[in-house]
Structure formats: structure tokens, C-alpha cells
Amino acid sequence: MSDSPIRVRFAPSPTGYLHVGGARTALFNWLFARHNHGVFILRIEDTDRERSSAAMTDAILEGMTWLGLSWDEGPVHQADGFERHRADVMRLVETGRAYRCFCTVEQLERKRAEAGDSYRYDRTCTFIPAEESAGRAAAGEPHTVRFRVPEGVTAWEDAVYGRIEVANADIDDFIILRTDGTPIYNLAVVSDDIAMRISHVIRGDDHVSNTPRQILIYEGLNSPIPTFAHVPMILGSDGKRLSKRHGATAVGEYEKEGILPEAMVNFLALLGWSPGEDRELMSISEMVELFSLDRINRKSAIFDTQKLEWMNAQYIARIPGDQLFERVVESLEHEGVAGRAELDAHKAQVLHLIELLKPRSRRVGEIPAQAAPYFREPVVYDPDATAKHWKNRTEARERLEAVRDALDSTPEWNAHALEAAIRALAATSGLALGKLIHPLRVALLGVQNSPGIFEVLEVLGRPRTLMRVDRAIQVLGES
């Protein structure tokens, strides 16, 4: 179907959230469609009525929207195609490619028990004359419909794995319609893909076992067969299939944990696909330009949470601070650190602080957590920080008093001028710069680590800085 317009689909089942593996499948389909100026269709495979839910459908759509994977058609609901599915089944029956099976569950279970591991359906009902079969069905006798598997081999050129062949002798006459009249997955998928004129089926390699059955149905319906591309599964760091024990697997969980959608898309793209030249950080437009099926690896990809966090940190460092302002303010307000009015009034200060903290953050949520000490009053002193840098309380107090005088007499309150003042103090007192900076950091923020102390001073401003140093001096003098 290489001469046909590119039409691909992502077809999740609304029986769970959009998980990492599904998100990657959606992304690969989306990139392939965009690269080839094709059409990306979203189809909700909701034929499992008992397990499907509108809430899960909404969660899938929200996950897709968060990732920026906009669809061109849909969402189409598979359940809306029941009549077409049944019509396709009857076409197969009428042409002899399928037949009604009146065997009861009890009969099949008895045969299975007698045959053991070697059980295969013995085609009892394939010998029923067509008129008798139709009459028994019309009379309301319960039955399924089975596809009649021909002799020979079913093969296809997989865009990832190359040629795959399956002996038809290894495929049972499989059911395509249940006794309640609902279609089995393989029939519904093929019927939908034909109706949607799907040119390429890009999906996880856990579907490889379904492909020969689906190809047989395509042939039975006399329809063109799409190109199949089966993508290797994603494994956890222990080499086992990715699951909840490896951490979050639903896309929505990563959003809540402070992963940026741009970082998640970049990370997912590299799970099984190589753009070449050892590229890692890429814009979405670069991914679209470079994406091709022949660069999908056959080897399973490893989901490395540390690599995701590293990549997220790179994107956080690049994102403009004003795009993070609202999230930081909401968090600080929610934690009771500072009120909205105060934060809005000092927006320039907050934005400056965000720029300082971005390079130190691997997740967005770490920014407000690191920002809290800048606004929380009074300062909460970390015991480890005071034990290390205020160990000699008299000495620490004297040094803070000297620092306070130097800061108070600095005419311009900016990082450059403040650095010059503290360095001058260190030189005249004969102290290493760190002997002044470390006690000062504890006084200002209560912690051992922070961005550069001179940038911290600039962000805090003169009044708040001097107030905090005064309090620290008072605390150190109390004992």
C-alpha cells in the first residue's frame, strides 16, 4: 500500500489510563503521519462494554492532549461499528471463509480436556450444510462464527522485524463472532481499519500473534493489507516488562510529578527509535523531520527514570520562567508559604528566583519546594546545617554581625556589588570566603545548599536579608 495516502491510527482500550507503552505507540503513529503529511486517527476500542468506562476515555484524551498529540479524525468509538462488524462477518460466512459453530461450551471443554495440550478445534461444524446452518441460526440456536483457516502459510514484511511467516496449520479456526452477536477483537480491528482506509498499522510487538489472523480476515474480505510495524516492548531497569512496580506508568502520573510534556515526548521517542548521530534533545519539529520506521530498533527499550529526569531537567532549564510562574505561585499558596497577593506584588522577584532554581530542578515540583525558604517566615533552620556551619555559635554570630554591617553599607543591592562587599570583608578579616558564606546561607534560608549566595541576596532584597540576619544573630546569642 505504498502508493496509498498515509493513514494511521492509535486505538487504545478505555479499560485503563494512557500508559507509557500506549503513549509511545501513539507518538510513533503521530510522528509517522506528520512526517508523511498523512492522517492520524484516534479510535477508542470500547467493545469490552463491562470494563470500558467514559472516565478512562476522558483520561486517555487528556493524556494525548497533554502530550500534544492532536488527532486529525476521531475519536471514533469502535462500539459504533457493531453493525458493520456483523455485516463483515456475514460476508465471510456467505463466501465460505467462515462458518457458524453450534458447539456448546460444555462440549468444547470436554474435547479440550480429552485432548490436553494438543487440543485444536476439530471443525465439527464446518461440515454442516449451509442451509441447515442458516436455519438453525434463524431458529435462535446459540452459535458462534469461526473463521475457516486455509492451508498454507501466512506471511508479511514487517517494517521493523522484516519477513515473518506463520504456518496456517498452527492457527485454529478462530472465533470472530460471539454467541451474543458481538465481534471478537481481531474481526472488529480489521473491519475498522478497512473502513478507515488504514495504510500502516504501527503497534506493540505483543500484537504479532494477532497479525496472521488479521491478515487472513483481510484476505477473506478481499481488502488490501496494510503495512505492519511491530514495535518492541518497553522493559523496566530489571529487564522485565514495564509495570507499576517500576514506578509510575500512566502518563497522567508523570504530569502530576512535574514532568514537562515536551520532555516526556522527547524521552518516549527515543524508547526504541534512533534519530541517528547520537541525538538526544530534539524539538517536536526535528522529530517529525527525522522519524522513519526503518530506524525503529528490534531490541526492547529500557525505561530509565533517571534518564527521564535528566531530560526533564534540560527542558526545565530551557523553559521561560513566566511559564512556570503560575504553578510555583499556586504551590506556595497551597502550602501556606505565602499569599497570592504578596507573590503577585513581587512577581519580578519570583521570576528571578525561578530562573535561579530551574538549573537545580529535575522535576517542576522541585522549584516551589526549593522556593519555599525564600518566602517562609520565620526561617526554619535545618539541624544538619546549623550543626555544621553554626557549630561555634559565638564565632558564627560574630561573622554574621560583620557580614550584616558590610551588606547594610553596600549602596547598590545587586549580586555584583554584594559579592564585592563580602569578598572585601573576607580579605580584611583574613577569612576564607566560605567561612562567611556558609553561616550566612543558613541565616538566610536555613539550609546548606542553594544557588549562588550573591544571587540569593539579590532575590531576597535588602529588607528581608537584614531582617533574617538579625534574627539569626539573635538566635545565636540566646544560648
Residue pairs with C-beta under 8 A, 6 or more apart in sequence:
1 199
1 200
1 224
1 225
1 226
1 227
2 227
4 197
4 199
4 224
5 38
5 39
5 197
5 199
6 32
6 33
6 36
6 37
6 38
6 39
6 199
6 200
7 33
7 38
7 39
7 41
7 196
7 197
7 198
7 199
7 200
8 29
8 32
8 33
8 38
8 39
8 40
8 41
8 198
8 199
8 200
8 201
8 202
9 29
9 40
9 41
9 42
9 43
9 192
9 193
9 196
9 198
9 201
10 22
10 25
10 26
10 29
10 30
10 40
10 41
10 42
10 43
10 64
10 69
10 71
11 43
11 44
11 45
11 78
11 189
11 192
12 18
12 22
12 26
12 44
12 45
12 60
13 44
13 45
13 46
13 48
13 51
13 52
14 44
14 45
14 46
14 52
14 53
14 54
14 56
14 57
14 60
15 48
15 51
15 52
15 53
15 56
16 56
16 250
17 56
17 59
17 60
17 63
17 250
17 251
17 252
18 26
18 59
18 60
18 63
18 64
18 250
18 251
18 252
19 249
19 250
19 251
20 234
20 242
20 249
20 250
20 251
20 268
20 303
21 204
21 233
21 234
21 242
22 60
23 63
23 67
23 251
23 264
23 268
24 231
24 234
24 268
24 269
24 271
24 272
25 202
25 203
25 204
25 231
26 64
26 67
26 69
27 67
27 69
27 265
27 268
27 269
28 202
28 231
28 269
28 273
28 291
28 296
29 40
29 202
30 40
30 69
31 269
31 287
31 288
31 291
32 38
32 200
32 202
32 291
32 292
32 293
33 39
33 40
33 72
34 40
34 288
34 291
35 288
35 289
35 291
35 292
38 199
39 72
39 73
40 69
40 70
40 71
40 72
40 73
41 71
41 72
41 73
41 74
41 76
41 196
41 198
42 61
42 64
42 71
42 73
42 74
42 75
42 76
43 74
43 75
43 76
43 77
43 78
43 192
43 196
44 57
44 60
44 74
44 75
44 76
44 77
44 78
45 78
45 185
45 188
45 189
46 52
46 57
46 77
46 78
46 79
47 78
47 79
47 82
47 182
47 183
47 185
47 188
49 79
52 79
57 75
59 250
59 252
61 75
62 252
63 250
63 251
63 252
64 70
64 71
66 251
66 252
66 255
66 261
67 251
67 261
67 264
67 265
68 261
68 262
68 265
68 284
73 196
76 192
76 196
78 188
78 192
81 188
81 191
81 192
81 195
82 182
82 183
84 191
84 195
85 183
85 187
85 188
85 191
86 177
86 181
86 183
88 187
88 190
88 191
88 194
88 221
89 98
89 145
89 176
89 177
89 183
89 187
91 221
92 98
92 145
92 147
92 176
92 217
92 220
92 221
93 99
93 100
93 145
95 220
96 148
97 147
97 148
97 220
98 145
98 146
98 147
98 148
98 176
98 220
99 125
99 126
99 128
99 133
99 145
99 146
99 148
100 125
100 128
100 133
100 136
100 137
100 143
100 144
100 145
100 146
101 121
101 124
101 125
101 143
101 144
101 145
101 146
101 175
102 125
102 128
102 133
102 136
102 141
102 142
102 143
103 124
103 125
104 142
108 121
111 119
111 122
112 119
120 172
121 146
121 172
121 173
123 173
125 133
125 143
125 146
126 146
126 148
126 173
128 136
136 143
137 143
142 179
143 179
144 175
144 177
144 178
144 179
145 175
145 176
145 177
146 173
146 174
146 175
146 176
147 173
147 174
147 175
147 176
147 187
147 213
147 216
147 217
147 220
148 173
149 168
149 171
149 172
149 173
149 174
149 216
150 168
150 216
151 168
151 169
152 168
153 165
153 166
153 167
153 168
154 165
154 166
154 168
154 171
154 212
154 215
154 216
155 163
155 164
155 165
155 166
156 163
156 164
156 211
156 215
156 225
156 228
157 163
157 227
158 164
158 228
158 229
158 230
159 200
159 202
159 227
159 228
159 229
159 293
159 294
159 296
160 205
160 229
160 230
160 231
160 232
160 293
160 296
160 298
161 205
161 208
161 230
161 298
164 208
164 211
166 212
168 212
168 216
171 212
171 213
171 216
174 184
174 186
174 213
175 184
176 183
176 184
176 186
176 187
176 217
177 183
177 184
177 187
178 184
183 191
185 210
186 210
186 213
186 214
186 217
187 217
189 210
189 214
190 214
190 217
190 218
190 221
190 223
191 221
193 201
193 226
194 218
194 221
194 223
198 226
199 226
199 227
200 226
200 227
200 228
200 229
200 293
201 226
201 227
201 228
201 229
202 229
202 231
202 293
203 229
203 230
203 231
204 230
204 231
204 232
204 233
205 230
205 231
205 232
205 233
206 233
207 230
208 230
211 228
211 230
215 225
218 224
218 225
219 225
229 293
229 296
231 272
231 296
232 272
232 297
232 298
232 299
232 300
232 301
233 241
233 242
233 300
233 301
234 241
234 242
234 271
234 272
234 300
234 301
234 302
234 303
235 241
235 242
235 300
235 301
235 302
235 303
236 242
236 243
236 245
236 246
236 302
236 303
237 246
237 302
237 303
237 304
237 305
238 246
239 302
242 249
242 303
243 249
246 303
246 305
247 305
248 254
248 257
251 264
254 264
254 308
255 261
257 363
257 365
258 312
258 363
258 364
258 365
258 366
259 308
259 312
259 363
259 364
260 312
260 315
260 316
260 319
260 364
262 284
262 315
263 308
263 311
263 312
263 314
263 315
263 316
264 308
264 312
265 284
265 287
266 280
266 281
266 282
266 287
266 311
266 315
267 307
267 308
267 311
267 312
269 275
269 282
269 287
269 291
270 280
270 301
271 301
271 303
272 296
272 297
272 300
272 301
273 291
273 295
273 296
273 297
274 295
274 297
275 282
275 286
275 287
275 290
275 291
275 295
276 290
276 295
279 286
279 290
280 311
281 311
281 314
282 290
309 362
309 363
310 362
312 362
312 363
313 359
313 361
313 362
316 324
316 358
316 361
316 362
316 363
316 364
316 367
317 358
317 359
319 358
321 351
321 354
321 355
321 358
322 351
324 354
324 358
324 364
324 367
325 347
325 350
325 351
325 354
327 364
327 367
327 368
328 350
328 354
328 367
328 368
328 371
329 340
329 343
329 344
329 350
331 365
331 368
331 369
332 338
332 343
332 368
332 371
332 372
332 375
333 339
333 340
333 343
335 368
335 372
337 372
337 375
337 376
338 375
338 376
342 375
343 350
343 375
349 459
349 461
350 371
352 458
352 459
353 371
353 374
353 459
354 367
354 371
356 451
356 452
356 455
356 456
356 459
357 366
357 367
357 370
357 371
357 451
358 367
360 366
360 370
360 451
361 367
361 370
373 379
373 380
373 445
373 446
373 447
374 445
374 456
374 459
374 460
378 471
379 443
379 444
379 445
379 446
379 468
379 471
379 472
380 446
381 442
381 446
381 475
382 442
382 446
382 447
382 448
384 448
385 441
385 442
385 446
385 447
385 448
386 442
388 438
388 448
389 396
389 438
389 439
389 441
389 442
389 448
390 396
390 439
390 442
390 476
393 476
393 479
394 476
396 439
396 476
397 473
397 476
397 477
399 431
399 435
399 436
399 439
400 439
400 440
400 443
400 469
400 472
400 473
400 476
401 473
402 425
402 429
402 436
403 422
403 425
403 436
403 439
403 440
403 469
404 466
404 469
404 470
404 473
406 421
406 422
406 424
406 425
407 418
407 421
407 422
407 457
407 462
407 465
407 466
407 469
408 466
409 421
410 417
410 418
410 421
411 417
413 457
413 458
413 461
413 462
414 458
415 452
415 454
415 455
415 457
415 458
416 454
418 454
418 457
418 458
419 454
422 433
422 436
422 437
422 440
422 453
422 454
423 433
425 436
426 432
426 433
426 435
426 436
429 436
437 453
438 448
439 472
440 453
440 469
441 447
441 448
441 449
441 450
441 453
441 456
442 448
442 472
443 468
443 469
443 471
443 472
443 473
444 450
444 453
444 456
444 457
444 460
444 465
444 468
444 469
445 456
450 456
457 465
460 468
